């Protein structure tokens, strides 16, 4: 899998939708996806339409009694794009945490330099 | 719209959302009794094949098992809003439990035939009852594994 950013998945709402659909569930129902992503009905409808038009998401519509039910899942193309994008984000996260570590290490070294040096007693002699 | 790449918490947010989704996959109250019925029917098959009249076949029982299992799967997906492949080895954390379910079922059926052939019907019934309880416990462990993988995103195919 190649770590590669995907401009279509880049916005946070679409990243949430795709990331949730890539968890390993076969299908996720509209309400479950909406609640997990923490978005409104209209936002989910709009963003899922964009993803569907791009061929990243497959939509299945049905009804239980009079209640319409919509189910989503990733297409193979969508899964590939999401995995590449998540890998790219993970690389970025790793890079950010590595640079944070370096800065902290540099600060602690600078802090050590500012401290008065202690001479070991063995070097002081007996005088 | 906020930019995910500039938001260092994007992946952290996704982890929280996945955790929320995994929490939805808690089986309703009827799921475990349903699983127990499936296994009780399965483990009744050896008795049926030995004790029922010649004309009665094992197939109706197996068909009933299949029908109840499919109904449970459908009901679970409908109740939770998350359709997962419960009977598959796709989820690494639930794989051990799934293999144990199959091995225990095979071992129980073999033991039942063995005991029935030696006239130990009472012992065979006790074995079947214990196996039903064990299968239900293993199913719960399997569901826990699936939830764990959903949280980590490790169940992706």
Contacts between the chains, C-beta under 8 A, distances in Angstrom:
chain1	res1	chain2	res2	distance
A	5	B	5	7.1
A	10	B	3	7.1
A	10	B	4	5.5
A	10	B	5	6.5
A	11	B	1	4.6
A	11	B	2	7.5
A	11	B	3	7.4
A	11	B	4	6.5
A	12	B	1	6.9
A	12	B	2	4.9
A	12	B	3	7.5
A	12	B	4	4.7
A	12	B	7	6.5
A	12	B	10	6.3
A	12	B	13	7.4
A	13	B	1	6.8
A	15	B	4	4.9
A	15	B	10	6.4
A	15	B	14	6.9
A	16	B	13	7.1
A	16	B	14	6.5
A	16	B	17	5.6
A	19	B	14	4.4
A	19	B	17	7.0
A	19	B	18	7.0
A	19	B	153	7.3
A	20	B	14	7.8
A	20	B	17	5.8
A	20	B	18	6.5
A	20	B	21	5.6
A	22	B	153	6.4
A	22	B	156	5.2
A	23	B	18	5.4
A	23	B	21	6.3
A	23	B	22	7.6
A	23	B	149	7.8
A	23	B	150	4.7
A	23	B	153	5.0
A	23	B	155	6.2
A	23	B	156	6.6
A	24	B	84	7.3
A	24	B	90	6.8
A	24	B	91	6.4
A	24	B	146	7.9
A	24	B	149	5.7
A	24	B	150	5.9
A	24	B	153	7.0
A	24	B	154	6.8
A	24	B	155	2.2
A	24	B	156	4.8
A	24	B	157	6.9
A	25	B	21	7.5
A	25	B	82	4.9
A	25	B	83	6.3
A	25	B	84	5.3
A	25	B	150	6.6
A	25	B	155	7.4
A	26	B	83	4.5
A	26	B	84	6.1
A	26	B	85	5.8
A	27	B	77	7.2
A	27	B	82	7.8
A	27	B	83	4.1
A	28	B	21	7.3
A	28	B	81	6.6
A	28	B	82	5.6
A	28	B	83	7.4
A	29	B	77	7.8
A	29	B	81	3.6
A	29	B	82	7.2
A	29	B	83	7.9
A	30	B	81	7.9
A	31	B	81	5.6
A	32	B	21	6.7
A	32	B	24	5.5
A	32	B	80	7.0
A	32	B	81	2.9
A	32	B	82	5.6
A	33	B	21	7.9
A	33	B	81	7.7
A	35	B	20	6.9
A	35	B	24	7.4
A	36	B	17	5.1
A	36	B	18	7.5
A	36	B	20	4.5
A	36	B	21	4.0
A	36	B	24	7.1
A	37	B	17	5.7
A	38	B	17	6.9
A	38	B	20	7.8
A	64	B	78	6.8
A	71	B	83	7.2
A	79	B	156	7.2
A	79	B	157	7.6
A	83	B	156	7.2
A	86	B	11	7.7
A	86	B	14	7.9
A	86	B	153	7.8
A	89	B	4	7.2
A	89	B	5	7.3
A	89	B	10	6.3
A	89	B	11	5.5
A	90	B	11	6.7
A	92	B	5	6.8
A	93	B	8	7.2
A	93	B	11	5.6
A	96	B	8	6.1
